[in-house]
């Protein structure tokens, strides 16, 4: 005889419970159960289950909604009201724990909200352009021997765009970009503006909404100018600027440009941005000398593909294009690396517009790091919530037991605890949102962005904030709901539950908290130490009190002589020189030579004869420049040791550096007169490269450098400005300090260091609050034990040590977990620098000591107070 299921279907029973009013529930369940048993005996299980479902569905379909609203829902509302009352009563009675939970979660949610804005901004770059999916930047990819991409250059040759359009099928149109800084004026004083040069077809690739003007003819002339709304208001007072004239100082004189269109201001998350847009054929590089050369990478080139043409389908055509125009370059790289002819060392490739920002202008790792930090802080706050809920379980055990005795089911208790968690999270979210608004200006400064919460315009913000409540509430309330709802009523009414040695999960949570905290503290120490190392490293030249004055197409040599004869008479002006690119940055030009069949890339620095003494460079061989020798001005160079090494010279003085194109470049063949010691002329992210110094004016002297005495600096600068205004009427005086400019190179790293600093503070603060609450609970649950120990002669220090021992073990475990993790990630971050510190034991020692001291102070505060209490007060009820 087969077994029969003597109980009706569970799902149908649950639906029946929802389908009738509470006062008819018992009667309906009994009647249907009796019918089920009769059918089971007479017609079998299959028929009985089917008919039971029919009865339930019939009742559900014919039920009285008014009756349900009157009874069942009123019962539900009463239950919810009770849950709310209990939740707020608990929050009010246990103020310390409520503050820790609410404020900790609020900080975590505030961090998450800010990081969401950051990541959303990063991922939304160029989303405003309608053709973004068919627009690509053409980049020159450099590959390893195995075919993997090593790096990619964003700049390309001037003829790259037109030749691609002609020779590669599938490319609809192109545009090229080059950015310059020029002085601009209408009627008032000249203002330096960021000006973008491009081809007229730019508006076929990118979406810039026009306020006034026609995109089809806006850039047809070299004297046409397209300006933004903000620029139009700045110079003309309104956006009706078409037909008006701007004067732009592209070379030595101001030229007139007619405004042909006004476009809306570009959002900050657009890769292509400008204040003023000019035709690229009017750029200084757009000359016969460079216009057909593929060995001068100057412009960025973007292409738009035809419909139904993918980037993958053009890969082979781009390889053939590379072979045609860069065959010599490929051959030299193969020979240098001794690679086989089948290896492709370089090739043009397409970088999709939506990915350009994350691939080039930004680093997606930072988004991951920020998201990890924010979620880590939120997780620490959730851990606080869980551990404190578990710790308070002894106080709520009788409540749970009583609810179970009078009929509460486990799922109802789980709903209660999750409901409490969601209420706390909702309160925390309100406070967290206010904190996020408060922290937003600071965060914008750190991240160098202009983010804003637009709750009504940006629906994603509301969705994410709601998601935070759900996710955080579920995580924070999950373990208490699952653990406390399973307490047996008899055990809970007889004894008190305690946080004891068997609670491995709670201990793991506490250790994990402090592991996260230690990771952030060590990261802070390493980042700050690396930045201090960069600031204090001897670069091989003197950067102190050096003013850099950009010349903007002025004659640098002539102006330097004039300033020496005027401002140079001030005793606080120590020296003046003219130069191209100041040291600390890559040279004025990248100069390539082919020496003994080996390609060598050289950085070129244009200088005056006094430059070596001015910068206090160390001349190790030969002599310096002599301004009285015409040959020194036109043909002589002073090289660094790295160039000597790469050329393989034992006696470099008198040796000739060949030209890339003989008779065309300023150095068709320059001879070496001196060697300077290697110095870090570029950022410390890279090692020292070959370089030479030249006085040849063909390379350009674009800056005046003035070393001043540290005393009375403001007065000295004011006098230099006064002389400048006399000598130069149409270019405003502007300056910066060389050491400040150098440190700007590392501004991004400093920003991230500051973000980690703030994160570390809040992480350790939240973890400390959680530890404080946990210790308080533990001490309160063991007050009678403390009283008995005092009666038996235990001292306060012994009682403190008793409590501290258990918790410090957890902290030490967290430290052991964090050490290898943070060691790996910090070493990986340091690989970005060619010159760097090492992750040392003292980083971990300081972080460990800090965490231990904070934990010990937190523990001692409560245990000393418990130990100092009168044992009579704690034992009087026994």
N, C-alpha and C positions, 0 to 999 in steps of 0.2 A: 504494500500500500504506500503510495507516494505521500511525502510530507506536505502539509498544507500550511500556508501563511495565515495564522489566526488573527492577525491584526490588519486593519485597513491600510491603504497606501499612506505613507507619512506625508508626502507632499499634498495629497488631497485633504488630510486632516488639518494641515496648516492652513490651507485655503479655506476650509470650513470655519476655522477659528476667526478668520478675517471677515467672513461673510455674514455672520449673525451678530446681533447685539449681545452684549455681555450677559444680560439677564436670561437670554434663551440659549446661551452657549452650551451649558451642561445638558439640558434637555435634548437639544439637537444632536449632540455628540452621542448620547446614550441611545437614541432612537436609530440613528444610522448605523451604530455599531451592532445593535441587535439585528437589524436587517442584514447586515454583512454576514453575521454568523449563520443566519438561516439560509441565505443563498449559498454560503460556502459548503454547508452540509448537504444541501439538495442538488446544487448544480455545479459545484466546483469553484476553485479559486479564481480562474480566469473570468468567469461570468460574474462572480461576486465583486471583484475589483473593478470591472467595467461598470457595473450598475452603481457602485459606490461613487465612482467619478461622475456618472450621469446625475445622481442625486445632488452631489455637491455643486456641480455647475448649474443645475436648475435652481438651487437655493440662491447661488451667487447672482444669477441673472434676474431673479424675482425679488431680491432683498429690498427692504425699505431704506432708501438713502437717508431719509429724514430721521428714521429711528437710529441708524448708525451714527449719524452726526450727533444725535441727542445723547446717546449712551456710550458707544464704543469710543468715539473721538473725544468725548468729554473725559473719559477715563484716561485716554492717551495724553490729553492736555494736562490733566491733573498729575500724571506721572512725570511729564516733562517739567511741569512747574515745581514738582518736588525735587527733581534732579537739579534744577537751577538754584533752588533755595539751598540745597545741601552744598552745592559747589561754592556759592558765594559765602555761605556760612563758614565753610572750611578755609576759604581764602582770607576771610576776616579774622578768624580765630588764630590762624598760623601765619602771622604777618611776615616773619623772617623767610619762611620757605616760599610763601607766595611771592615775595619780592624777588627772591633768587630765581624762581621759575619764570615769572613774568618778565623781569628785566633782562635776564639772560637770553630768553627766547627773542625778546624785542631787539637786542643788539644783533643776534644772529640773523634775524629777518631783515634788519636794516642793511647789514652787509650784503645779504643775498639780493635785496632790491637794487642796491647800487651796482653790484656786479652784473645783474641782469641788464641794467641800462648800458653798461660798458660793452658787454658781449653783443647785445642787440645792435648797438651802434657799429661795432666791428663787422658784424655779419650783414649789415644793411648797406654797406658801401656800394655806390653806383647803382642802387636799385631804382633811381629816378630816371635812368636813361632807357628809353623805349626799345632800343636796338641792342641792349646789353648782351643778349645771348648770341649775337652774331658779330660782336666787336672783340678784337684781340690785339694785344700788344705784341709786336714782333721783337723777339729777344734772341741774342746770340748765346746758345747753350754751349758750355764746355763740359766734356764728358770724360769719365775715367776709361781705362783700357777695357773694362768689362761692359761698357756701354751705359753705365749708370750716370745720371746727371750730377756733375760736381758743383757748378754754379751757373748763373745766367746773368748776362749783362743787359740792362734795360735800354742803353743807348745804342743807336745804330748810325750808319753812314747817311749822309745827305741824300744820295740817290737811291737808298734802299726802298722807299715807298713807291716812287715812279717805276722802278725796274720790276718790283714785285707785281704791280698792276699790269705791266706789259707782258711779263714772261710767265706768270703763274696763273693758270685758269682757275676761276672760282672766286677771285678777289674782285669785289664790286667797286670799291673805292678805298682811299687811304687818306690819312692826314698825319702830319708831323708836328712835334712840339719842341719848343726850346724856351726856357724861362730866363729872363734877365731882370735886373733892378735898374730902373731909370728914374731920373727926376722929371716930374710932371707939374705943369702949372697952367692955369687959365688966366686969372687976373691977379691972384695973390702970390704968396711965396711958394717956391718950388717944394714939392713933397715927393719923397721917394716911394715908388709904387712897384708892386710885383707885376710885371708885364709878361704875358704869354704870347709867343709867336706861333702861328699855325697856318696850315693850308686853308683855303676857302671852304673846302668840303667838310670841315669840322662839324658843321651843323647837320650833315647827313649821317654822322656816326653818333653824335651825342645830343641829348635833349636839353637845350637851354631855352626856357620859355621867353619869347620876345615880348617886351612891353611896347617898344616902338622900333620899326625897321623891318626889313625883309631878309630872311636868312639866305636867300638865293644870291643876293648881290652885296651882302654886308662887308665882305672882305676882298672885293675884286681889285682894289687899288692898294699900292704900297703906302699910301697916305690915308687909308681908312682905319678907323678905330671903332671897335665894339666895346662898350663899357657896361658895367653892372649898375643896377639900380642905386646901390649905396654910393658908388663912385660918381654917378650923375648928380646926386643930391649934394655930395661933398663939393663938387666944382661949380655946379650951375644952379643949385637950390631946388631943382625938381627933376623929374624924369624926362621932361620934354627937351632932350639935349641933341636930337638929331639935327645935323646941319651946323652945329656949333663947333668951335675950334679948341683943341687941346694942344699945348706946346710940350713936346717931349724931347728931352736931351739924350738922344741916342749916341751921339758922338761928342764933339767938342762944342757944338752949338745946339740951341733949341730949334726943333723943326715943328712945323704946323701939321696937325692931323685933324681931319674932319670926322666927327662922330657920325657914324652911319646907322647905328642901332644901339638900343639899350635892352639888356636882358635882366631877368630877375636874378637876385643874389643866389649864388650856389650854396647848397647846404654843406655843412661841415663834413658830411660823409660822402663827398664826391671826390674821386681821385683827381679829376681835372678841375682846377680852380684858377681863377684869375680876377684881377680888378680891371685890367685893360687888355684887349686882344688885338694884335696887329698881324698883318700878312707876313708869313715867314720869308718870303722872297726879299723882304727889306732888311733881314737880319744881317749882321756884319759877316757871319760865316758863309752866307749864301753868295759866294763869289766864284769866279772861274777856277781859282786855286783849289777849292775843296769840293766843288759841286759834283764832280764825277768820281771822287775817290772813295773806295770802300775800306781804306785803312784809317779813317778818321771817324771814330764813333762819337757823334755830337748830339744828334736829334733822337728823340723817342718817336717811334713810328707805330701807328695804329692802323689796322685794316678792318674793313667790313666785308664779310663773306656773302656770296650770293645765297639765296634761299636753297635749302636742301643740300648745302655744302658743309661738311663737318671739318673740324681741324685735323682729325685723323686721316681723312682722305687726301689732305694736302702734304702729309709728312714726306712722302717720296719726292714730290715736286720741290719742296723746300730743301731737301738733301741735294738734289741736282742743281738747284739755284746756288747753294753754298759751294758746291764743287766748281761751279763756273766762275764765281766772283772772289772766292777766298782760297783758291787751290794752293797758292804759295804759303799762306798762313798755316793751312793744314799740314803741308809737307814739312815745314820747319818744326811744328809741334811733334810730329811723328819722329823726326830725326833726333830731336832733343831728348825724347823719352825712349828712343829705340823701339818704337812700336811698329807692328806689321802694317802693310799697306791697306789691309782690310779694316783696320781700326779707324773709326770716325771720331776725331778729337773735338770737332766743333760742328755745329749745324744751327741754322735758323729754326726757331720754334715759335709756336703761338701760345701766348698766355691769355686765357679768357679774362675779359674785363671784370666779372664778378669775383675773380680770385686774385686779382692783382694786388689789392691792398694787403690781404693776409699773406701773400707770397713774397711781397717786396717791401711795402711801406711799413708793415707791421710784422709782428711775430706771433703766430697763433698759439705758441707755447704760453705766452703771457695771459691769454684768455683762459687757457686751461689752469694755469697757476692761480689766477685770481678766483676762478670758479672753485678750485679746490680749497683755497683758503676760506672763502665764504662758507662753503658747505662744511668745512672742518669746524669753523666757529659755531655754526648752527648745530652741528652734531654734538659738540661739547655741551651746548645748552640743552639739547634733547637728552643727553646722558644725565645731566643734572636733574632734569625732570624725572627720569626713570629711577635713578638711584634714590632720590628723595622720596618718591612715591613708595618705593620698596621699603625704605627706612621708616616711613610713617605707617607701614602696614600694621605694625603692632597696635597703633592707636585706633586704627579703623577696623581691626579684626572683629571686635564685638559688633560693630555696626553691620559688617558683612554677614556675620553669623546670624544676627537677629533678622536681617532681611531674608536670609535663606530659610530660617525657621518659619516665617510667616508666608512663605510660598514663592519667593523670588527665584527665578531660573538663572542659570549661569549666563545665558546670552543677554539677559536683562542687566545683570551686574556688569558685564563687559560693555554694554551700551552706556551704562552710567559712567564708567571710568573713561571710555573714549569721549563721551560727551563732555566730561570735565576737562579733558585734554583740549578738545576743540574750543571750549569757552576760554580757557587760558590762552590758547593760541590766537583766538580772535582779539582778545584784549592786548596781547603782545604785538599783534600785527598793527593795531591802531597806534600803539606807542612806537613800534619799530618804524612805521611810515613817517611819523613825526621826526624821529631820530634821523632817518634817511634824508629827509628834507633839510634838517639841520646840518648834517655832515656833507651834503651835496656840494657846496662851494669848495670845501677842503678837498673833497674827492676829485672834483673837476681840476683843481690846481695840481694835484698829484698825478692824475692821469693825462693832463694836458688836453682836456676835452671840454665841450660846452654842452653837457647833458642836462636833461630836464624831465621831470615826471609830468607827462601830459595824459592825465587819467582818462579824460573824455575822448581825446583825439587818438590816443594809442590804446586800442582795446586789448592789445597783448599784455599791457601792464596790469590791467584788471584781471585778466585770465591767470597771469603768473602769480599775482598776489593771492588770488583765490586758491591757486594750486599750492602755494606755500602753506596756507592754513590747513588744507586737507593733508598734505604730505607730512608736515611737521606734527600736526595733531595725531596722525596715525602712528608715526614713529615714536613720538614722545609718550603716547598713551598705550602703545601696544603691549609692552611687557607688564606694566601694572594691571592692565585689563586681563591679560592672560594669566598672570600669576595670582592676583588677589581674588579674582572671580572663582578660582579653584580651591580656595580655603574651605576646609571642612567645618561645618557649623559647630560640632562638638568640641573640636580642638580650639577653635577661635574663642568660644565662650568659657573654656576652662583655663587657657593660658594665653600668654602674649607672644607674638611672633617677634623675632629679633634679627638684626643684621649680624649674622654670625659667620663662622668659618666655612660653612657649607655653601654660602651664596657665592659661588665661583663667578657667576655672570656679573654680579655687582662689582666684584673686585676687578674683573677684566675691564669693565666700563671705566672705573676710576683710573686704572693704569693707562688705558687708551687716551683718556683726557690729557693726562700729563705727557704722554708720548707726543701728541699733537702740539702741545704747548712748547715742549723742548725743541721740536723741529723748527718752529717759528722763531724761537729765541736764538738758536744756533744760526739759522739763516740770516737773521738780523745782524748778528756779530760778524759773520763772514762778509756780508755785503758791505757793511760799514767799514770793515777793515780793508777790503779791497779798494774802496773809493778813497780812503785815507792814503793808501799806498800809491794810488795814481796821483793824488794831489802832491804828495811829498817826494815822488821819484825824481831823481836827477835826470832830466831829459837831454843833457849835454849842451844846454845853452841857458842864458839868463832871461827869464820871463818877467822879472819884477819891474813894476812901474813903467811899462811900455805902452804908450798910446798908439792905437792903430787908427789911421784916418784914411778911409776909402776915397779914391780920387775921382771915380766916375768919369773916365776918359780925359782927365786933365793930364798935362805933361808932368809926369812925376819927377823927372830929373831937374827940370827947370824950377818947379815949385819947391823941391827940397833945398835947392840953392838959395832961393828967395827967403824961405823960412829960416835957414841958417844965418842969413844976414840980418834978420829982424827978430823973430822970437828967440833965436839962438843966442842972442846977447844976454838973455835972462840967465842969471847964475844957476837957477833951479832947472834949466833945460840942459841936461848933461850931454845929449848927442841926438843927431837927426840923420836919418837915412831913408832912401827910397827903395822899395822892393816890390816884387810881384806878389806871390802868395806868402804870407808870414809863416815862419817855422811853426810846427805843431799841426800843420795840415798838409795834405798832399800837394805836390808842386803845381806850378801854373799850368803845365801841360804834361801829358804822358808822352815821352819821346822814345820811339822804338828804333833800335839799331840791329844790324846783322853783323856780328863780330865773330870772325872765324867760323862761319856757318852756324852760329848760335844766336837766336833772338834774345835781346836784352831790353827790358822796359825800364826807362829811366825817368825819374821825377826831376823837373827843371825848376830852379829857383832863380829868378832875376834879381840882381842885387846892385848895390853901389860898391865902390872900392873900400869903404869903411865898414862894410856889413859884418865881416868876420869879427872885428873888434867890438862892434856894436852889440852883437849877439853873444860875444864871449865864446866863440867856437874855438876848438883846440886844433891848430894847424900842426900836423905831424910830419909833413914832408913838403918840400918846395917853398914857395912864397905866396904872398897874397897878391891881390890886384893892385896895379899901379894906374891911377886915372890919367897919368901923363903919357902912357903908352897907348897909342891907337890900336895896336894889335891886341892888347888886353881887353879893350872894349869890344872888339868885333870877333876875335877868334879864340881867346883863352878861356879855359874853364878850370874850376877847382872842384874836384870830385871827392866823394866820401869813400871810406875804406871798403864798403860793401861793393861799390862799382869796381874798384881795383880788383877785389877778390873774384867777382863774376867774370871780369875780362881776363883773369889769369895773369896779371902783370906783376913782375917782381920789381921792376924799375919804372914806375908809371910816369915820372916827369918827362915831358916832351913827347909822350905817345899821343897818337891821333885818335879821336873818336869819330868814326865815319858818319855821314848823314844818311838818313832813311832814304831820301831821294836827293842825289847829289846835285848841287847848284840851285835847289829850290827851297829847302829848309834854311832857317837862319844859320844853322851849323852844317854847311856842306862838308866840313872837316875841321873840327876844333881840336886844339892841342892842350894837354894837361900841364898846368903850371904849379899846382899844389894839391895836397890831399888833406882833408879835415877828418878828425876822428868821427866815427859813427855817432849820430845823435838821432833822437826820436822826432823826426820832422813830421810824422803822421801820428794818428791816435794810437794808443797803446793796445788796441785790439789786434794790431798786426805788427809783425817784426820789421826791422829796418830794411828798406829796399834801396837799390842803387839810386844815386842822385848826383847832380852836379849843379854848381853855381855859375852863372854867367852874367856879364855886364851888358851883353848885347841888347840894345833898346828894342830890337825887333820882337823880343819875347814880352815886352811890356812891363812897366813899373806902375802897378795899379794901386799901391798903398804908400803912404808916408808913415814912418815909425819914429816916434819921439820918446826917448827915455828921460824921465823927469825925476827930480829929487822927491823923496817921500814927504818932506816938510812943505807946508803951504801949497799942497797940490791943487786945491780949488783955485787959488789965485794964479798959479802958473797956467792952468788950463784956460782960465778966463783971458789971460794975456795972449795965449796961442790963438784962441778964437778971435780976439780983436785983430791980430795980424792977418789971420785967414780971411776975415771979412774985407779987409783992405785989398788983399791980393786977389781974392776970388769973389766976384760979385754975384754970380748966378748959381752957385752951388752952396747950399747951407753947410755949416760946419757940423760934422758928426764924427764921433769917435767911440772907441771901446778900448778896454784894457786887454792885452794879450792873454794874461793868465785867466781872466774871466771867459774869454772866447774859447780857450783850451778846455776849460771845465764844462762848457756847454756841450762839448762832444759827448760827455758822459752823463748828460742830464737825464736821459731815459733810465739809465741804471740807478741814478740817484732817486728818481721818482719811484722806481720799484722798491728800492731800499726803504724809502719812507712809508710806502704802502705796507710792506712787511713789518716795519716798526710798529705802526698803528695796529696791525693785525695781531702781532705778538702781545701787545699790551692788553687788548681786549680778550684774547684767548686765555692768557694766564689769569686775567681778572675774573672771567666767567668760571674757569676751572677752580679758582680759589674760592669763589662764592659757593660753588657746589661742594667743595671739600669742607668748607665751614659749616654748611647745612648738614652734611653727613656726619661730621664729628659731633655737632650739637645733638643730633638724633641719637647717636651712639651713647653719648654721655648721659643724656636724659633717661635712656632705657636702662642704664647701669648705675643710677644714682644710689640705690641701696647697697650695691656692691662696693661703691666708693666709700659709703658710710661705714660699712663693716671693716673695710681695709684700714680706714682711719682709726677706728676703735682698736684695731689690732696693732696699731703703731706705724702704719705706712705714712711716709712723708708726701708732701705735695709733688716733689720732683719724681718720686717713685711712681705715683699715680699718673703723672704726665707721661713718663716714659712708658708706662703700661699701655696707654692709649696710642701714643705716638708710634710705638714699635709696629703695630699692625698696619697703620696707614702709610708710614714711610716705606715699608716693604712694597706697597703698591706703587708708590711714586718711583722707587728705584727700578721696579720692573718696567714701568713706562719708559724710563730713561734708557734702559737696555734695549728695548724694542726700537726706540727712535734713533739711536746712534747710527747704526749702519744705513738706515734709510736716508737720513739727512746728509750723511757723509757722501753718499752716492750722488744725490741731486746737487749739492753744492759744488762738488768737483766738476760735474757736468756744466754748471753755470760758469765756473771759472775758466773753462776751456774757450770761452768767447774772447778772452784777453791773451795776447801774446806774452804780456808781462803780468804776472799774477802772484798772489800769495798762495800758501798751502793751507788746507784745512788742518789745523793743529789740534793737539789735545787740549790746549788751554781754551779753545772755543767751547769744547764740551765741558771742560772743568768749570768755567764761569757759568754756563747755562745750567749745569747740574747744581752748582752751589746756589744759584738764584732760585731755582725751582724748589730745592730742599729747604732753603731758608724761609721762603714764602709758605711752604706747606707746614713747616715746623711752627712758625709764628701762628698760623691759622689754627693748628691743632692745640698749641699751648694756650691760646686765648681762652678756649672753652674748658680745657681740662684743668687749668689752674683755678679757674672760677669754681669748677665742680669740687676740686680738692680742697679749696678754702672754705667750702660750705660747712656749716655745723652738722655733724652726723646725727645729732638729736632730731633735727628737722626732717632728715630723710628716713630715719628709722622709727619715728614716733608712731607710725601707723601699723607697724608690725606687731 
